Amino acid sequence: KIKDHVIEDIRFDGVACTIATASTSIMSELLKGKTIDEANKIIENYHAMIDGKEYDEDLLEEAVCMHTVGKQANRIKCATIGWKAIEEMIKESE
């Protein structure tokens, strides 16, 4: 739920692997209450971390637990599927 450029609530329902579920759960808690600009910055840093690029560890808080996923190419999609979904939802809300 996005209102006045603030993510008021995030929920997801589905069955997925542990990495996808954990990553999306962490993302949901991290982005809740953030402005769209703050959320986009966090999402950008998350993708940078997964891609092995420079990122702000403090900004990602608990999501840094996924920092080694990028070393396992077959798990990158798992760790980013929820993040890509919220990106699309943010774009649709604008």
N, CA, C and O atoms as CSV, one atom per row, in Angstrom:
chain,resi,resn,atom,element,x,y,z
A,1,LYS,N,N,0.847,-1.173,0.000
A,1,LYS,CA,C,0.000,0.000,0.000
A,1,LYS,C,C,0.892,1.234,0.000
A,1,LYS,O,O,1.687,1.443,0.916
A,2,ILE,N,N,0.747,2.046,-1.038
A,2,ILE,CA,C,1.527,3.273,-1.161
A,2,ILE,C,C,0.556,4.446,-1.136
A,2,ILE,O,O,-0.397,4.497,-1.915
A,3,LYS,N,N,0.808,5.383,-0.236
A,3,LYS,CA,C,-0.055,6.559,-0.119
A,3,LYS,C,C,0.817,7.786,0.112
A,3,LYS,O,O,1.686,7.790,0.984
A,4,ASP,N,N,0.575,8.817,-0.673
A,4,ASP,CA,C,1.340,10.067,-0.549
A,4,ASP,C,C,2.847,9.823,-0.611
A,4,ASP,O,O,3.612,10.408,0.156
A,5,HIS,N,N,3.262,8.959,-1.528
A,5,HIS,CA,C,4.677,8.630,-1.772
A,5,HIS,C,C,5.360,7.951,-0.588
A,5,HIS,O,O,6.581,8.019,-0.444
A,6,VAL,N,N,4.564,7.296,0.259
A,6,VAL,CA,C,5.101,6.541,1.389
A,6,VAL,C,C,4.568,5.113,1.311
A,6,VAL,O,O,3.382,4.894,1.064
A,7,ILE,N,N,5.446,4.157,1.522
A,7,ILE,CA,C,5.033,2.753,1.552
A,7,ILE,C,C,4.464,2.492,2.938
A,7,ILE,O,O,5.201,2.353,3.914
A,8,GLU,N,N,3.149,2.429,3.006
A,8,GLU,CA,C,2.493,2.239,4.293
A,8,GLU,C,C,2.485,0.784,4.740
A,8,GLU,O,O,2.562,0.497,5.935
A,9,ASP,N,N,2.393,-0.136,3.780
A,9,ASP,CA,C,2.341,-1.543,4.134
A,9,ASP,C,C,2.824,-2.395,2.965
A,9,ASP,O,O,2.647,-2.028,1.803
A,10,ILE,N,N,3.424,-3.514,3.278
A,10,ILE,CA,C,3.863,-4.488,2.277
A,10,ILE,C,C,3.488,-5.866,2.807
A,10,ILE,O,O,3.748,-6.204,3.962
A,11,ARG,N,N,2.874,-6.644,1.935
A,11,ARG,CA,C,2.543,-8.025,2.280
A,11,ARG,C,C,2.786,-8.896,1.065
A,11,ARG,O,O,2.705,-8.433,-0.073
A,12,PHE,N,N,3.082,-10.148,1.313
A,12,PHE,CA,C,3.209,-11.088,0.207
A,12,PHE,C,C,2.654,-12.430,0.648
A,12,PHE,O,O,2.629,-12.763,1.833
A,13,ASP,N,N,2.220,-13.170,-0.320
A,13,ASP,CA,C,1.656,-14.485,-0.065
A,13,ASP,C,C,2.133,-15.404,-1.183
A,13,ASP,O,O,1.979,-15.079,-2.360
A,14,GLY,N,N,2.688,-16.504,-0.838
A,14,GLY,CA,C,3.147,-17.422,-1.862
A,14,GLY,C,C,4.029,-18.498,-1.283
A,14,GLY,O,O,4.352,-18.498,-0.095
A,15,VAL,N,N,4.407,-19.405,-2.140
A,15,VAL,CA,C,5.285,-20.499,-1.760
A,15,VAL,C,C,6.545,-20.368,-2.609
A,15,VAL,O,O,6.479,-20.282,-3.835
A,16,ALA,N,N,7.677,-20.356,-1.944
A,16,ALA,CA,C,8.949,-20.186,-2.654
A,16,ALA,C,C,10.057,-20.830,-1.829
A,16,ALA,O,O,9.819,-21.327,-0.728
A,17,CYS,N,N,11.255,-20.814,-2.369
A,17,CYS,CA,C,12.404,-21.342,-1.634
A,17,CYS,C,C,12.715,-20.447,-0.434
A,17,CYS,O,O,12.209,-19.330,-0.322
A,18,THR,N,N,13.536,-20.952,0.435
A,18,THR,CA,C,13.876,-20.227,1.657
A,18,THR,C,C,14.520,-18.880,1.369
A,18,THR,O,O,14.213,-17.897,2.044
A,19,ILE,N,N,15.392,-18.814,0.398
A,19,ILE,CA,C,16.073,-17.556,0.085
A,19,ILE,C,C,15.075,-16.521,-0.410
A,19,ILE,O,O,15.118,-15.369,0.023
A,20,ALA,N,N,14.184,-16.906,-1.304
A,20,ALA,CA,C,13.188,-15.966,-1.824
A,20,ALA,C,C,12.259,-15.484,-0.714
A,20,ALA,O,O,11.954,-14.294,-0.630
A,21,THR,N,N,11.815,-16.394,0.124
A,21,THR,CA,C,10.907,-16.047,1.213
A,21,THR,C,C,11.598,-15.143,2.232
A,21,THR,O,O,11.036,-14.126,2.640
A,22,ALA,N,N,12.793,-15.502,2.636
A,22,ALA,CA,C,13.524,-14.695,3.619
A,22,ALA,C,C,13.858,-13.316,3.083
A,22,ALA,O,O,13.681,-12.314,3.776
A,23,SER,N,N,14.338,-13.264,1.861
A,23,SER,CA,C,14.702,-11.990,1.253
A,23,SER,C,C,13.489,-11.062,1.139
A,23,SER,O,O,13.584,-9.871,1.438
A,24,THR,N,N,12.366,-11.605,0.712
A,24,THR,CA,C,11.160,-10.798,0.558
A,24,THR,C,C,10.616,-10.369,1.910
A,24,THR,O,O,10.109,-9.255,2.046
A,25,SER,N,N,10.710,-11.221,2.895
A,25,SER,CA,C,10.267,-10.874,4.240
A,25,SER,C,C,11.110,-9.732,4.824
A,25,SER,O,O,10.574,-8.778,5.388
A,26,ILE,N,N,12.414,-9.843,4.681
A,26,ILE,CA,C,13.324,-8.788,5.158
A,26,ILE,C,C,13.033,-7.484,4.427
A,26,ILE,O,O,12.971,-6.422,5.047
A,27,MET,N,N,12.854,-7.562,3.112
A,27,MET,CA,C,12.545,-6.382,2.311
A,27,MET,C,C,11.266,-5.717,2.782
A,27,MET,O,O,11.197,-4.492,2.890
A,28,SER,N,N,10.254,-6.524,3.060
A,28,SER,CA,C,8.963,-5.986,3.490
A,28,SER,C,C,9.104,-5.155,4.760
A,28,SER,O,O,8.568,-4.051,4.852
A,29,GLU,N,N,9.814,-5.685,5.718
A,29,GLU,CA,C,10.011,-4.957,6.977
A,29,GLU,C,C,10.893,-3.715,6.787
A,29,GLU,O,O,10.650,-2.670,7.390
A,30,LEU,N,N,11.902,-3.847,5.954
A,30,LEU,CA,C,12.847,-2.753,5.728
A,30,LEU,C,C,12.205,-1.565,5.021
A,30,LEU,O,O,12.497,-0.416,5.355
A,31,LEU,N,N,11.337,-1.825,4.051
A,31,LEU,CA,C,10.769,-0.742,3.242
A,31,LEU,C,C,9.491,-0.139,3.828
A,31,LEU,O,O,9.088,0.956,3.435
A,32,LYS,N,N,8.864,-0.832,4.748
A,32,LYS,CA,C,7.629,-0.337,5.347
A,32,LYS,C,C,7.882,0.998,6.059
A,32,LYS,O,O,8.777,1.107,6.897
A,33,GLY,N,N,7.081,2.007,5.711
A,33,GLY,CA,C,7.216,3.325,6.322
A,33,GLY,C,C,8.190,4.249,5.602
A,33,GLY,O,O,8.325,5.416,5.969
A,34,LYS,N,N,8.862,3.741,4.591
A,34,LYS,CA,C,9.833,4.548,3.837
A,34,LYS,C,C,9.144,5.311,2.715
A,34,LYS,O,O,8.122,4.877,2.184
A,35,THR,N,N,9.720,6.454,2.367
A,35,THR,CA,C,9.241,7.181,1.196
A,35,THR,C,C,9.680,6.418,-0.054
A,35,THR,O,O,10.548,5.548,0.008
A,36,ILE,N,N,9.078,6.751,-1.165
A,36,ILE,CA,C,9.459,6.112,-2.437
A,36,ILE,C,C,10.940,6.354,-2.726
A,36,ILE,O,O,11.643,5.441,-3.158
A,37,ASP,N,N,11.416,7.571,-2.491
A,37,ASP,CA,C,12.830,7.879,-2.736
A,37,ASP,C,C,13.748,7.049,-1.836
A,37,ASP,O,O,14.764,6.527,-2.293
A,38,GLU,N,N,13.387,6.929,-0.558
A,38,GLU,CA,C,14.187,6.126,0.364
A,38,GLU,C,C,14.175,4.656,-0.067
A,38,GLU,O,O,15.210,3.989,-0.061
A,39,ALA,N,N,13.005,4.170,-0.436
A,39,ALA,CA,C,12.879,2.771,-0.865
A,39,ALA,C,C,13.712,2.506,-2.113
A,39,ALA,O,O,14.408,1.494,-2.193
A,40,ASN,N,N,13.643,3.403,-3.079
A,40,ASN,CA,C,14.427,3.220,-4.311
A,40,ASN,C,C,15.924,3.178,-4.020
A,40,ASN,O,O,16.658,2.412,-4.646
A,41,LYS,N,N,16.377,3.991,-3.079
A,41,LYS,CA,C,17.798,4.001,-2.716
A,41,LYS,C,C,18.194,2.672,-2.056
A,41,LYS,O,O,19.268,2.135,-2.326
A,42,ILE,N,N,17.330,2.156,-1.204
A,42,ILE,CA,C,17.589,0.874,-0.548
A,42,ILE,C,C,17.607,-0.250,-1.587
A,42,ILE,O,O,18.499,-1.099,-1.574
A,43,ILE,N,N,16.628,-0.250,-2.477
A,43,ILE,CA,C,16.548,-1.270,-3.524
A,43,ILE,C,C,17.787,-1.228,-4.416
A,43,ILE,O,O,18.351,-2.268,-4.757
A,44,GLU,N,N,18.201,-0.033,-4.785
A,44,GLU,CA,C,19.397,0.138,-5.619
A,44,GLU,C,C,20.632,-0.437,-4.918
A,44,GLU,O,O,21.447,-1.113,-5.545
A,45,ASN,N,N,20.763,-0.165,-3.624
A,45,ASN,CA,C,21.896,-0.687,-2.860
A,45,ASN,C,C,21.831,-2.202,-2.715
A,45,ASN,O,O,22.863,-2.873,-2.735
A,46,TYR,N,N,20.636,-2.738,-2.569
A,46,TYR,CA,C,20.475,-4.189,-2.469
A,46,TYR,C,C,20.951,-4.868,-3.754
A,46,TYR,O,O,21.712,-5.835,-3.711
A,47,HIS,N,N,20.499,-4.354,-4.883
A,47,HIS,CA,C,20.926,-4.937,-6.162
A,47,HIS,C,C,22.433,-4.799,-6.357
A,47,HIS,O,O,23.072,-5.704,-6.893
A,48,ALA,N,N,23.004,-3.680,-5.929
A,48,ALA,CA,C,24.458,-3.500,-6.027
A,48,ALA,C,C,25.169,-4.563,-5.179
A,48,ALA,O,O,26.167,-5.142,-5.608
A,49,MET,N,N,24.651,-4.811,-3.985
A,49,MET,CA,C,25.251,-5.820,-3.111
A,49,MET,C,C,25.205,-7.204,-3.773
A,49,MET,O,O,26.206,-7.921,-3.793
A,50,ILE,N,N,24.052,-7.567,-4.308
A,50,ILE,CA,C,23.901,-8.869,-4.958
A,50,ILE,C,C,24.843,-8.984,-6.156
A,50,ILE,O,O,25.378,-10.059,-6.430
A,51,ASP,N,N,25.043,-7.875,-6.867
A,51,ASP,CA,C,25.916,-7.865,-8.048
A,51,ASP,C,C,27.398,-7.758,-7.694
A,51,ASP,O,O,28.242,-7.713,-8.588
A,52,GLY,N,N,27.722,-7.717,-6.401
A,52,GLY,CA,C,29.114,-7.652,-5.972
A,52,GLY,C,C,29.727,-6.276,-6.124
A,52,GLY,O,O,30.949,-6.139,-6.183
A,53,LYS,N,N,28.886,-5.256,-6.188
A,53,LYS,CA,C,29.361,-3.881,-6.317
A,53,LYS,C,C,29.338,-3.203,-4.951
A,53,LYS,O,O,28.898,-3.786,-3.960
A,54,GLU,N,N,29.813,-1.979,-4.916
A,54,GLU,CA,C,29.844,-1.207,-3.689
A,54,GLU,C,C,28.427,-0.862,-3.247
A,54,GLU,O,O,27.580,-0.516,-4.070
A,55,TYR,N,N,28.173,-0.959,-1.932
A,55,TYR,CA,C,26.848,-0.662,-1.388
A,55,TYR,C,C,26.973,-0.151,0.039
A,55,TYR,O,O,28.017,-0.301,0.675
A,56,ASP,N,N,25.894,0.457,0.538
A,56,ASP,CA,C,25.863,1.007,1.888
A,56,ASP,C,C,25.288,-0.050,2.831
A,56,ASP,O,O,24.078,-0.273,2.858
A,57,GLU,N,N,26.140,-0.684,3.583
A,57,GLU,CA,C,25.745,-1.752,4.497
A,57,GLU,C,C,24.742,-1.263,5.538
A,57,GLU,O,O,23.797,-1.978,5.872
A,58,ASP,N,N,24.941,-0.054,6.050
A,58,ASP,CA,C,24.044,0.489,7.072
A,58,ASP,C,C,22.634,0.694,6.526
A,58,ASP,O,O,21.652,0.480,7.236
A,59,LEU,N,N,22.539,1.099,5.289
A,59,LEU,CA,C,21.248,1.343,4.653
A,59,LEU,C,C,20.449,0.049,4.509
A,59,LEU,O,O,19.222,0.060,4.607
A,60,LEU,N,N,21.134,-1.047,4.281
A,60,LEU,CA,C,20.463,-2.324,4.049
A,60,LEU,C,C,20.077,-3.062,5.324
A,60,LEU,O,O,19.294,-4.011,5.289
A,61,GLU,N,N,20.625,-2.627,6.437
A,61,GLU,CA,C,20.313,-3.236,7.734
A,61,GLU,C,C,20.393,-4.763,7.659
A,61,GLU,O,O,21.429,-5.305,7.274
A,62,GLU,N,N,19.317,-5.461,8.019
A,62,GLU,CA,C,19.298,-6.922,8.080
A,62,GLU,C,C,19.453,-7.584,6.703
A,62,GLU,O,O,19.853,-8.745,6.621
A,63,ALA,N,N,19.140,-6.858,5.629
A,63,ALA,CA,C,19.232,-7.424,4.276
A,63,ALA,C,C,20.667,-7.789,3.888
A,63,ALA,O,O,20.868,-8.516,2.916
A,64,VAL,N,N,21.662,-7.303,4.623
A,64,VAL,CA,C,23.050,-7.652,4.315
A,64,VAL,C,C,23.327,-9.140,4.510
A,64,VAL,O,O,24.360,-9.646,4.073
A,65,CYS,N,N,22.410,-9.830,5.160
A,65,CYS,CA,C,22.611,-11.279,5.331
A,65,CYS,C,C,22.603,-11.999,3.984
A,65,CYS,O,O,23.033,-13.150,3.900
A,66,MET,N,N,22.126,-11.347,2.940
A,66,MET,CA,C,22.082,-11.938,1.603
A,66,MET,C,C,23.336,-11.609,0.784
A,66,MET,O,O,23.364,-11.880,-0.417
A,67,HIS,N,N,24.353,-11.042,1.394
A,67,HIS,CA,C,25.521,-10.548,0.653
A,67,HIS,C,C,26.286,-11.617,-0.124
A,67,HIS,O,O,26.958,-11.289,-1.102
A,68,THR,N,N,26.207,-12.855,0.271
A,68,THR,CA,C,26.945,-13.895,-0.456
A,68,THR,C,C,26.129,-14.565,-1.564
A,68,THR,O,O,26.656,-15.393,-2.307
A,69,VAL,N,N,24.862,-14.215,-1.677
A,69,VAL,CA,C,24.000,-14.857,-2.679
A,69,VAL,C,C,24.520,-14.628,-4.094
A,69,VAL,O,O,24.388,-15.510,-4.943
A,70,GLY,N,N,25.100,-13.482,-4.361
A,70,GLY,CA,C,25.617,-13.176,-5.686
A,70,GLY,C,C,26.698,-14.137,-6.152
A,70,GLY,O,O,26.968,-14.231,-7.349
A,71,LYS,N,N,27.318,-14.848,-5.223
A,71,LYS,CA,C,28.349,-15.831,-5.571
A,71,LYS,C,C,27.744,-17.137,-6.075
A,71,LYS,O,O,28.450,-17.993,-6.607
A,72,GLN,N,N,26.450,-17.281,-5.905
A,72,GLN,CA,C,25.733,-18.476,-6.354
A,72,GLN,C,C,24.741,-18.046,-7.434
A,72,GLN,O,O,23.596,-17.703,-7.139
A,73,ALA,N,N,25.184,-18.067,-8.656
A,73,ALA,CA,C,24.379,-17.546,-9.766
A,73,ALA,C,C,22.963,-18.126,-9.812
A,73,ALA,O,O,22.020,-17.436,-10.198
A,74,ASN,N,N,22.820,-19.374,-9.424
A,74,ASN,CA,C,21.505,-20.001,-9.466
A,74,ASN,C,C,20.565,-19.510,-8.368
A,74,ASN,O,O,19.387,-19.868,-8.366
A,75,ARG,N,N,21.059,-18.702,-7.438
A,75,ARG,CA,C,20.231,-18.183,-6.344
A,75,ARG,C,C,19.953,-16.676,-6.446
A,75,ARG,O,O,19.207,-16.130,-5.633
A,76,ILE,N,N,20.537,-16.014,-7.423
A,76,ILE,CA,C,20.342,-14.570,-7.560
A,76,ILE,C,C,18.872,-14.243,-7.803
A,76,ILE,O,O,18.330,-13.315,-7.202
A,77,LYS,N,N,18.234,-15.000,-8.678
A,77,LYS,CA,C,16.815,-14.751,-8.949
A,77,LYS,C,C,15.981,-14.932,-7.684
A,77,LYS,O,O,15.045,-14.171,-7.443
A,78,CYS,N,N,16.314,-15.924,-6.889
A,78,CYS,CA,C,15.596,-16.176,-5.637
A,78,CYS,C,C,15.690,-14.968,-4.700
A,78,CYS,O,O,14.702,-14.554,-4.094
A,79,ALA,N,N,16.885,-14.422,-4.596
A,79,ALA,CA,C,17.138,-13.330,-3.662
A,79,ALA,C,C,16.610,-11.982,-4.152
A,79,ALA,O,O,16.529,-11.029,-3.377
A,80,THR,N,N,16.252,-11.899,-5.431
A,80,THR,CA,C,15.834,-10.599,-5.976
A,80,THR,C,C,14.388,-10.559,-6.450
A,80,THR,O,O,13.899,-9.484,-6.796
A,81,ILE,N,N,13.696,-11.669,-6.479
A,81,ILE,CA,C,12.351,-11.691,-7.056
A,81,ILE,C,C,11.379,-10.751,-6.328
A,81,ILE,O,O,10.615,-10.035,-6.975
A,82,GLY,N,N,11.401,-10.747,-5.020
A,82,GLY,CA,C,10.531,-9.847,-4.259
A,82,GLY,C,C,10.921,-8.393,-4.448
A,82,GLY,O,O,10.059,-7.516,-4.516
A,83,TRP,N,N,12.211,-8.137,-4.532
A,83,TRP,CA,C,12.717,-6.782,-4.718
A,83,TRP,C,C,12.320,-6.241,-6.090
A,83,TRP,O,O,11.989,-5.063,-6.228
A,84,LYS,N,N,12.353,-7.103,-7.096
A,84,LYS,CA,C,11.942,-6.677,-8.435
A,84,LYS,C,C,10.435,-6.427,-8.482
A,84,LYS,O,O,9.974,-5.529,-9.186
A,85,ALA,N,N,9.682,-7.211,-7.743
A,85,ALA,CA,C,8.232,-7.025,-7.699
A,85,ALA,C,C,7.872,-5.672,-7.081
A,85,ALA,O,O,7.007,-4.968,-7.601
A,86,ILE,N,N,8.527,-5.303,-5.980
A,86,ILE,CA,C,8.212,-4.011,-5.350
A,86,ILE,C,C,8.656,-2.860,-6.239
A,86,ILE,O,O,8.018,-1.808,-6.255
A,87,GLU,N,N,9.751,-3.049,-6.984
A,87,GLU,CA,C,10.170,-2.019,-7.942
A,87,GLU,C,C,9.065,-1.757,-8.961
A,87,GLU,O,O,8.757,-0.607,-9.275
A,88,GLU,N,N,8.476,-2.825,-9.469
A,88,GLU,CA,C,7.393,-2.688,-10.449
A,88,GLU,C,C,6.177,-2.006,-9.828
A,88,GLU,O,O,5.543,-1.166,-10.466
A,89,MET,N,N,5.853,-2.357,-8.605
A,89,MET,CA,C,4.713,-1.751,-7.921
A,89,MET,C,C,4.941,-0.261,-7.669
A,89,MET,O,O,4.014,0.542,-7.772
A,90,ILE,N,N,6.164,0.093,-7.344
A,90,ILE,CA,C,6.493,1.509,-7.142
A,90,ILE,C,C,6.336,2.268,-8.459
A,90,ILE,O,O,5.758,3.355,-8.489
A,91,LYS,N,N,6.854,1.690,-9.552
A,91,LYS,CA,C,6.731,2.334,-10.861
A,91,LYS,C,C,5.263,2.511,-11.241
A,91,LYS,O,O,4.882,3.562,-11.757
A,92,GLU,N,N,4.443,1.502,-10.994
A,92,GLU,CA,C,3.017,1.585,-11.318
A,92,GLU,C,C,2.302,2.637,-10.478
A,92,GLU,O,O,1.313,3.217,-10.927
A,93,SER,N,N,2.786,2.888,-9.272
A,93,SER,CA,C,2.119,3.856,-8.388
A,93,SER,C,C,2.424,5.305,-8.765
A,93,SER,O,O,1.714,6.220,-8.350
A,94,GLU,N,N,3.476,5.510,-9.548
A,94,GLU,CA,C,3.895,6.879,-9.857
A,94,GLU,C,C,3.166,7.460,-11.048
A,94,GLU,O,O,3.415,8.605,-11.425
